[in-house]
Amino acid sequence: MSGIAGDARGRAAWISGWNFRDQSSSTYLRRDGDAWTVVRGPAGAATAPYLNDVAHVPGTTGFWSVGMTSPSPYPPTEAYTERLLL
């Protein structure tokens, strides 16, 4: 896990990361009440998305996550973003 973002009230809401066992889509933990649940990003958007950070968009219920299309910084890695909505 590599990034964490709070909601509008400052409570932990999303944690971003990388799932080395299933690289078909991005992996997050989302705070759901008193528990964390695993949430997967869109399949096929990148072959092995590695998320570095996630941030709340002020004034909205949305979040943006950023990273790379591979955990390795070597080509052909490209910048990668995902938009998350609650």
For each residue, the residues with C-beta under 8 A, 3 or more apart:
1: 4 15 16 17 29
2: 16 17 18 51 52 53 67
3: 15 16 17 51 52 53 54 55 65
4: 1 12 14 15 16 54
5: 12 13 14 15 16 53 54 55 56 63
6: 9 10 11 12 13 56
7: 10 11 12 13 56 86
8: 56 58 61
9: 6
10: 6 7
11: 6 7 31
12: 4 5 6 7 15 31
13: 5 6 7 30 31 56 63 86
14: 4 5 28 29 30 31 54 63 65 84
15: 1 3 4 5 12 28 29 30 36 54
16: 1 2 3 4 5 26 27 28 51 52 53 54 65 67
17: 1 2 3 27 28 29 51
18: 2 23 26 27 48 49 50 51 67 71
19: 22 23 26 27
20: 23 71
21:
22: 19 25 27
23: 18 19 20 47 48 49
24: 43 44 47
25: 22 40 41 42 43 44 45 49
26: 16 18 19 40 41 42 45 46 49 51 65 67 82
27: 16 17 18 19 22 38 39 40 41 51
28: 14 15 16 17 38 39 40 41 51 54 65 84
29: 1 14 15 17 36 37 38 39
30: 13 14 15 36 37 38 39
31: 11 12 13 14 35 36
32: 35 36 37
33:
34:
35: 31 32
36: 15 29 30 31 32
37: 29 30 32
38: 27 28 29 30
39: 27 28 29 30
40: 25 26 27 28 43
41: 25 26 27 28 45 49 65 82
42: 25 26 45 82
43: 24 25 40
44: 24 25
45: 25 26 41 42 49 80 82
46: 26 49 69 78 80
47: 23 24 69 70
48: 18 23 69 70 71
49: 18 23 25 26 41 45 46 67 68 69 80 82
50: 18 67 68 69 70 71 80
51: 2 3 16 17 18 26 27 28 54 65 66 67 80 82
52: 2 3 16 66 67 68
53: 2 3 5 16 65 66 67
54: 3 4 5 14 15 16 28 51 63 64 65 66 84
55: 3 5 63 64 65
56: 5 6 7 8 13 60 62 63
57: 60 62 63 64
58: 8
59:
60: 56 57
61: 8 85 86
62: 56 57 83 84 85 86
63: 5 13 14 54 55 56 57 83 84 85 86
64: 54 55 57 81 82 83 84
65: 3 14 16 26 28 41 51 53 54 55 81 82 83 84
66: 51 52 53 54 79 80 81
67: 2 16 18 26 49 50 51 52 53 80 81
68: 49 50 52 71 73 77 78 79 80
69: 46 47 48 49 50 76 77 78 79 80
70: 47 48 50 74 76 77
71: 18 20 48 50 68
72: 77
73: 68 77
74: 70 77
75:
76: 69 70
77: 68 69 70 72 73 74
78: 46 68 69
79: 66 68 69
80: 45 46 49 50 51 66 67 68 69
81: 64 65 66 67
82: 26 41 42 45 49 51 64 65
83: 62 63 64 65
84: 14 28 54 62 63 64 65
85: 61 62 63
86: 7 13 61 62 63
